[in-house]
Amino acid sequence: MKFLLALVGLWLSLAAGPAAAADAVVELRQAHFSTLDDTSPDGAPTPEVVVSLPDTWRQRGLGTTGKAHYRVEFKLDALPQRPYGLSLTRISSTRRVFLNGRLIEDTHALGYGHPVRAVIPLPPLLLREGDNEIAFDVEHRIQGGLSAARLGPMSAITTEEAHLAFRTDELPRGLNLATGLLALLMLLVRWRRPSEQAMGLFGGLALLGSVRNYSYFMEVKLLPVAVGDWIYFSAQVWTLSLFAAFALSLQPDGRRPRVERAILVAALVLPVLAAITSPFGGLTPMRMVVYPFLLLGGIASLAMLWRAMRHDRSAMNVSLVIGFAVLMLSGVHDYLFQQGVLPVTGQFLIPITMPLAFGVYALMQLNRFVRAVNEVEALNLELEQRVAQRTRALQSANAAKTRFLAAASHDLRQPVAAIGLMVSLMREQVVAPALRRMIDRVDEALASMETLLKGLLDLSRLESGAARVRLERVPLQALFDAIAVHETEAAARKGLRLRFRPTALAVRSDPVLLEQILRNLVTNAVRYSEQGTVLVAARPRGGQVLLQVWDTGIGISEADQAIVFDEFVQVGNPARESAKGLGLGLSIVKRSAAVLGHPLQLRSRVGHGSCFSLLVPRADDVQPLPPVATGPAQPLAGRRITVVDDEPAVLESMAERLRAWGAEVRALDGLPALRASLPPSPDEGDCYADLLITDQRLPGGSGLLVIELVRQRCGPLPVLVATGDTSPADLSLLEASGVQVLHKPFRAEALLAAVEQALGQLS
């Protein structure tokens, strides 16, 4: 806006032009005129008549087109000592110029036949002292006439021309170029935001108008005359059509299909008719008929803008109406000027008023758009802040959930662990078949509870990052055999065929997490298949191995495939039957695969089955494993073990289980009992222990505190932490301490294996 106002101010300041010294430049205001062809009534050259300059043919009753001859006389008191020239503000672009009978300029090959400004150098050798004569043979296609001529030193003439060119050519040209760039920017906005229909129409209108205006200042023709005339006519039609469409788009009562169709028909039909009639000379009469209707259409469009402004009296709409009103007045002026009604020395106003009016509105539109973008950015910032607050609230709620599950899991694990150990002892002591069947049912219920708690523990370890990856070579056949031992019986009970395709491949992965993934996938496939086959296979893929588990189960729909890996989601178990699992297996599979960095894929068709694929790095060929020795009946005979746990049931059942394996057990119910039983130092008494088994969560302390206290009093001692904690913080703390951990609940076999592993460290 400021830039445009500055340009307008500069233009007005230069409007008067420079003051010429009287002895430097003289103005020639009289000429001898004669027609050369069709401007004469009978087509013959007419006798010369003296005319005053500037001369406008229409004002003398002549037509605005044709050929004519001007002869201007002037005197020189002495031959000039420096180059002389002649300037005219209006002369035809198609002309021949003669000085004292000698041709000095010919533009017939380049001119358009319309009036332009010109500077003509006068060859010094053709000038003579006394009387001189300069003649112009001109050909006009519009606006026939000639301006006054200014004669003088070439330096003074070019200085005047430079000031005049800036005001009448360069400034309007620059304004239209700037408007064209703004129009392109508005069209770009419309392209990126289709809802900005009015901005797009205005951008198209401004671009078309600026290109047309810019072409007014071209003195040479780039196209054939007929083509140029048709382009100018079509540009006028399209400009008014876009103006009408733009005004229509701002109407408060919505679209008007009939008017839109009429505008479209006019924009298409009129240029086609002009193209058809132009070769037969019909373009000029058509222009005379169409232009008044275009002006009427412009007035109607201006009325629609006035109606829109009355509905919304914003500064932008007011400036729009004022700008287009000025344009309409400029259009009337330019029409009269083109028809030769106004003096030939005038100029078209639309090339100046259009970029000013359009530029102001375009800048206001872009400013509105920028304000809207700023508001959107502010709203986005506010939304991000709200999202951050909401995220923090969700994180807090999730942490509270994690703490609750950890506490509930710990409290459940204690009695489940005690029950598991007691069931193991009862199974060894009870002989009666009826009682053994009852123990088996208790054991099955206990196994279901242990599965749930183990799943929660696995999720907690994966969420906390406590699951450390230990990559090593894993033979797949041994992994297949281990899973087959546990799953074949379940598949046989359902009449399924569980197949593990033999393989000699080995992969590089964490054996525990990889077995957990594969075991869960096989269990899931068996659980959701009622007939057919479950196939587990490994296929080499270059430096990778593709592990696949195929089933012929119920399949998973595309909609459910996005949620099947979430916790407690069971697509085929809406009734939550415990026999079909708890909905944790696939969630553990997904998180374990993510921890390992093994890509996991799922393909499935409802009613046809599913295929889970895991891509694992390949290792060397399988090597034979050493045979496993069988353990004795009382594997812990002669071992002394101290057990610390605040749960009486767990403490008693674990002590009895260890004693049944031949160990000497000292059971302590907490830190006070432990302190009372320990010697003051390793040198002052017997610690009565080859192994320490302690719970992690104890009143007044923790398992890590127990370990520290025992090692201070007894020296280095193997330790096993048997805990029911599942909170991510506690799991991370235990993992960082490096102690061996056994998670409750556990079976007797798992306890024995953990104790033997810990005692093996002592040996």
ZISUL-V851880 format. One record per pair of residues at least 6 apart in sequence whose C-alpha atoms are under 7 Angstrom apart, sorted by the first residue. I is the first residue (numbers start at 1). J is the second residue. D is the distance in Angstrom with one decimal. If there is no record, write none. Layout:
# ZISUL-V851880
I:J:D
I:J:D
This chain:
# ZISUL-V851880
1:360:6.0
1:363:6.7
4:356:6.8
11:167:5.7
14:167:6.7
15:167:6.9
17:163:6.4
17:164:6.7
18:160:6.5
24:152:5.7
24:153:6.5
25:150:6.5
25:151:5.5
25:152:4.3
25:153:6.9
26:150:5.6
26:151:5.2
26:152:6.3
27:148:6.8
27:149:5.7
27:150:4.4
27:151:6.2
28:148:5.8
28:149:5.0
28:150:6.0
29:52:5.7
29:53:4.6
29:54:7.0
29:148:5.2
29:149:6.8
30:50:7.0
30:51:5.9
30:52:4.7
30:53:5.5
30:72:6.7
31:50:5.7
31:51:5.5
31:52:6.4
31:53:7.0
31:70:6.2
31:71:5.5
31:72:4.6
32:48:5.8
32:49:5.4
32:50:4.5
32:51:6.2
32:70:5.6
32:71:4.9
32:72:6.4
33:48:5.1
33:49:5.2
33:50:6.1
33:51:6.5
33:69:5.8
33:70:4.7
33:71:6.6
34:45:6.7
34:46:5.4
34:47:5.9
34:48:4.7
34:49:6.5
34:68:5.8
34:69:5.3
34:70:6.7
35:45:5.4
35:46:5.6
35:67:6.2
35:68:4.2
35:69:6.1
36:44:6.8
36:45:4.8
36:67:5.3
36:68:5.0
36:69:6.7
37:43:5.0
37:44:5.9
37:45:6.2
37:66:6.7
37:67:6.0
38:66:5.8
39:62:6.4
39:63:6.1
39:66:5.6
40:46:6.6
53:146:6.8
53:147:5.6
53:148:4.7
54:146:5.6
54:147:3.9
54:148:4.9
54:345:7.0
55:145:5.2
55:146:5.2
55:147:6.2
56:144:6.4
56:145:4.5
56:146:6.7
56:340:7.0
56:343:5.8
56:344:5.5
57:63:6.3
57:64:6.1
57:144:5.5
57:145:5.3
58:64:5.9
58:340:5.3
58:341:6.3
59:341:6.6
64:142:5.4
64:143:4.9
64:144:4.6
64:340:6.3
65:140:4.8
65:141:4.7
65:142:5.3
65:143:6.7
65:144:5.6
66:139:5.7
66:140:5.2
66:141:6.5
67:138:5.6
67:139:4.3
67:140:6.3
68:137:5.9
68:138:5.5
68:139:6.6
69:136:5.6
69:137:4.6
69:138:6.4
70:135:5.5
70:136:5.0
70:137:6.5
71:133:6.9
71:134:5.9
71:135:4.3
71:136:6.4
72:133:5.7
72:134:5.3
72:135:6.1
73:132:5.8
73:133:4.5
73:134:6.5
74:131:6.0
74:132:5.4
74:133:6.3
75:130:5.0
75:131:4.5
75:132:5.8
76:129:5.3
76:130:4.9
76:131:6.6
77:129:6.0
77:130:5.8
78:129:5.1
79:128:6.2
79:129:5.4
82:153:6.7
83:124:6.5
83:153:5.9
83:154:5.5
84:121:6.4
84:122:5.6
84:152:5.6
84:153:4.4
84:154:4.7
85:119:7.0
85:120:5.6
85:121:4.3
85:122:5.0
85:151:6.0
85:152:5.8
85:153:6.1
85:154:4.9
85:157:6.6
86:119:5.7
86:120:5.1
86:121:6.3
86:149:6.6
86:150:5.6
86:151:4.7
86:152:6.7
87:118:5.7
87:119:4.3
87:120:6.2
87:149:5.7
87:150:5.2
87:151:6.8
87:157:6.7
88:117:5.8
88:118:5.4
88:119:6.5
88:147:6.0
88:148:6.3
88:149:4.9
88:150:6.6
89:116:6.9
89:117:4.4
89:118:6.5
89:147:6.0
89:345:6.6
90:115:5.3
90:116:5.0
90:117:4.9
90:146:5.7
90:147:5.0
90:344:6.9
90:345:5.9
91:115:5.0
91:116:5.4
91:117:6.3
91:118:7.0
91:146:5.3
91:147:6.7
92:113:5.6
92:114:5.3
92:115:4.3
92:116:5.9
92:138:5.9
92:139:6.4
92:140:6.1
93:107:6.8
93:111:4.6
93:112:5.9
93:113:5.3
93:114:5.7
93:115:5.9
93:116:5.9
93:219:6.7
94:107:5.3
94:108:4.8
94:111:4.3
94:112:6.2
94:113:4.9
94:138:6.1
94:139:5.6
95:106:5.9
95:107:5.5
95:108:5.9
95:136:6.8
95:137:5.5
95:138:4.5
95:139:6.3
96:105:5.5
96:106:4.5
96:107:6.5
96:136:5.7
96:137:5.1
96:138:6.6
97:103:5.9
97:104:5.7
97:105:5.0
97:106:6.6
97:135:5.8
97:136:4.8
97:137:6.5
98:104:5.5
98:134:5.6
98:135:5.0
98:136:6.5
99:126:6.8
99:133:6.0
99:134:4.6
99:135:6.5
100:126:6.9
100:132:6.1
100:133:5.0
100:134:6.0
110:220:5.3
110:221:5.8
111:219:6.9
111:220:5.6
111:221:6.2
112:220:6.9
112:221:6.1
112:225:6.7
113:139:5.8
113:140:4.6
113:141:4.9
113:142:6.9
114:140:5.9
114:141:6.0
114:142:5.7
114:143:6.8
115:143:6.8
142:338:6.9
143:338:5.9
143:339:6.4
143:340:5.1
143:344:6.6
145:344:6.1
146:344:6.9
147:344:7.0
147:345:6.0
169:217:6.5
172:351:6.1
172:352:5.3
173:214:5.7
175:355:5.7
176:210:4.8
176:213:6.9
176:214:6.3
176:355:5.4
177:210:6.7
179:206:6.7
179:210:6.4
179:355:5.6
179:359:5.7
180:206:6.6
180:207:4.9
180:210:5.6
182:362:6.8
183:203:4.3
183:204:6.7
183:206:5.6
183:207:5.2
184:203:6.6
184:207:6.9
186:199:6.2
186:200:6.2
186:203:5.3
187:200:5.2
187:203:5.4
187:204:6.9
190:196:5.3
190:197:6.6
190:199:6.5
190:200:5.0
198:246:5.9
198:249:6.0
198:250:7.0
201:242:6.5
201:246:5.5
202:246:6.1
205:239:5.9
205:242:5.6
205:243:6.5
206:358:6.6
208:239:6.7
209:239:6.5
212:235:6.9
213:351:5.0
226:278:7.0
230:274:6.7
230:275:6.6
234:271:5.2
237:267:6.2
238:267:5.7
240:294:6.6
240:298:6.3
241:263:5.8
241:267:6.1
243:301:6.9
244:301:5.1
245:260:6.9
247:301:5.8
247:304:5.9
247:305:5.5
248:304:6.8
250:308:6.2
251:308:5.5
252:308:6.5
274:283:5.8
277:283:6.1
298:328:7.0
302:321:7.0
302:324:6.7
302:325:6.9
305:321:6.1
306:321:6.3
309:317:5.4
309:318:6.3
316:361:6.6
316:364:6.4
319:361:6.8
320:361:6.1
323:357:4.6
327:350:6.5
327:353:6.4
327:354:6.3
330:349:5.5
330:350:5.6
331:350:6.5
334:348:5.3
334:349:6.5
336:342:6.1
402:727:6.6
403:727:6.2
406:725:6.1
406:726:4.7
406:727:4.7
409:453:6.8
409:724:6.9
409:726:6.8
410:724:4.4
410:725:5.0
410:726:6.9
413:724:5.3
413:744:5.4
413:745:5.2
414:650:6.4
414:724:6.5
414:744:6.9
415:649:7.0
415:650:6.7
416:745:5.7
417:650:6.5
417:744:5.7
417:745:4.2
417:746:6.0
418:649:5.7
418:650:4.3
418:653:5.6
420:747:6.0
421:653:5.7
421:654:6.4
421:657:6.5
421:747:6.8
421:748:6.0
422:653:5.7
423:439:6.9
423:443:7.0
424:748:6.5
425:657:6.6
427:436:6.9
430:436:6.6
450:745:6.1
452:582:6.9
455:584:6.2
457:726:5.5
458:588:6.9
459:588:6.3
460:726:5.9
460:727:6.5
460:728:5.7
461:467:5.5
461:728:6.3
461:731:6.6
462:591:6.7
463:728:6.9
464:728:4.5
464:732:6.7
466:731:6.1
466:732:5.0
466:735:6.3
469:510:5.9
469:596:6.9
470:510:5.1
471:508:6.1
471:509:4.6
471:510:4.6
472:508:5.3
472:509:5.6
472:510:6.1
473:506:6.6
473:507:5.8
473:508:4.7
473:509:6.6
473:619:6.3
474:506:5.5
474:507:5.3
474:508:6.0
474:509:6.6
474:511:6.1
475:505:6.5
475:506:4.2
475:507:6.5
475:622:5.6
476:503:7.0
476:505:6.0
476:506:5.3
477:502:6.6
477:503:5.8
477:504:6.6
479:515:6.7
480:500:6.5
483:519:6.1
487:523:6.9
488:498:6.3
491:497:6.5
491:498:6.3
491:526:5.9
494:530:6.6
495:531:6.5
496:531:5.6
496:532:5.7
496:533:5.7
497:532:6.5
497:533:4.7
497:534:6.2
498:533:5.9
498:534:4.9
498:535:6.2
499:534:6.2
499:535:4.9
499:536:6.2
500:535:6.0
500:536:4.8
500:537:6.1
501:536:6.3
501:537:5.2
503:538:7.0
504:621:6.4
504:622:5.7
505:621:5.8
505:622:6.2
506:618:6.2
506:619:5.1
506:620:6.1
506:621:5.8
506:622:5.8
507:616:6.4
507:617:5.7
507:618:4.3
507:619:4.5
508:617:5.6
508:618:5.9
508:619:5.3
513:592:6.3
517:589:4.9
517:592:6.9
520:585:5.5
520:586:7.0
520:589:6.9
521:549:6.8
522:549:6.7
525:534:6.7
525:551:5.7
526:534:6.8
527:580:6.1
528:553:5.4
528:554:6.5
529:551:6.8
529:552:5.9
529:553:3.8
529:554:6.6
530:553:6.4
531:552:7.0
532:552:5.8
533:551:6.1
533:552:6.2
534:550:5.6
534:551:4.5
534:552:6.8
535:549:5.7
535:550:5.0
535:551:6.5
536:548:5.8
536:549:4.6
536:550:6.5
537:547:6.0
537:548:5.4
537:549:6.7
538:545:6.4
538:546:5.6
538:547:4.6
538:548:6.4
539:545:5.6
539:546:5.1
539:547:6.6
540:546:6.2
543:617:6.3
543:618:5.5
544:615:6.4
544:616:5.6
544:617:4.5
544:618:4.8
545:615:5.8
545:616:5.2
545:617:6.1
545:618:5.5
546:613:6.6
546:614:5.8
546:615:4.6
546:616:6.4
547:613:5.6
547:614:5.1
547:615:6.3
548:611:6.6
548:612:5.6
548:613:4.5
548:614:6.5
549:611:5.6
549:612:5.3
549:613:6.7
550:610:6.0
550:611:4.5
550:612:6.8
551:609:5.4
551:610:5.6
551:611:6.6
552:608:5.8
552:609:4.2
552:610:6.8
553:607:6.9
553:608:6.5
553:609:4.4
553:610:7.0
554:606:6.0
554:607:4.8
554:608:6.5
554:609:5.6
555:604:5.6
555:605:5.2
555:606:4.1
555:607:5.3
555:608:5.8
555:609:4.2
555:610:5.4
556:604:5.6
556:605:6.1
556:606:5.3
557:605:6.5
557:606:5.7
564:570:7.0
564:571:6.8
565:586:5.0
565:587:4.6
565:590:6.5
566:587:5.3
567:583:6.0
567:584:5.3
567:587:5.5
568:582:6.1
568:583:3.9
568:584:5.5
569:583:4.9
570:583:5.3
573:580:6.9
593:599:6.8
593:600:6.7
598:614:6.3
598:615:5.6
598:616:5.7
599:614:5.8
599:615:5.5
600:613:5.8
600:614:4.8
600:615:6.9
601:612:5.8
601:613:5.1
601:614:6.6
602:611:5.9
602:612:4.8
602:613:6.4
603:610:5.8
603:611:5.3
603:612:6.6
604:610:4.1
604:611:6.2
634:661:4.6
634:662:5.3
635:661:5.9
635:662:6.9
636:661:5.4
636:662:5.0
636:663:5.0
637:661:6.6
637:662:4.0
637:663:5.2
638:662:6.6
638:663:5.8
638:664:6.8
639:663:4.9
639:664:6.0
639:690:6.4
640:663:5.9
640:664:4.7
640:665:5.9
640:688:6.4
640:689:4.8
640:690:5.1
640:691:6.7
641:663:6.9
641:664:6.2
641:665:4.9
641:666:6.4
641:689:5.1
641:690:5.7
641:691:4.8
641:692:6.0
642:665:5.8
642:666:4.8
642:667:6.1
642:689:5.8
642:691:6.3
642:692:5.0
642:693:6.1
643:666:6.2
643:667:4.9
643:668:6.0
643:692:6.1
643:693:4.7
643:694:5.8
644:667:6.2
644:668:4.8
644:669:5.7
644:670:5.9
644:693:6.3
644:694:4.6
644:695:6.4
645:651:5.6
645:668:6.6
645:669:5.2
645:670:5.9
645:694:6.0
645:695:5.3
646:669:4.7
646:670:5.3
646:698:6.3
651:667:6.6
655:665:6.1
655:667:6.5
659:665:6.5
668:674:6.2
670:698:6.6
678:687:6.2
678:713:6.7
679:685:5.2
679:686:6.9
679:687:6.7
679:713:6.2
680:713:6.0
681:713:4.4
681:714:6.5
682:713:5.1
682:714:4.5
682:715:6.1
687:714:5.8
690:717:6.9
691:717:6.4
691:718:5.2
691:719:5.9
691:759:6.8
692:718:6.4
692:719:4.8
692:720:6.2
693:719:6.0
693:720:4.8
693:721:5.8
693:722:6.7
694:703:5.7
694:720:6.6
694:721:5.1
694:722:6.0
695:703:5.5
695:721:5.7
695:722:5.1
695:723:5.1
696:702:5.0
696:703:3.9
696:704:6.8
696:721:6.4
696:723:5.4
697:703:6.4
703:721:6.9
711:717:6.5
718:758:5.9
718:759:6.6
718:761:6.9
718:762:6.4
719:739:6.8
719:740:6.7
719:758:6.7
720:739:6.9
720:740:5.2
720:741:5.9
720:758:6.7
721:740:6.3
721:741:4.8
721:742:6.0
722:741:6.0
722:742:4.7
722:743:5.7
722:744:6.5
723:742:6.5
723:743:5.2
723:744:5.6
724:743:5.8
724:744:4.8
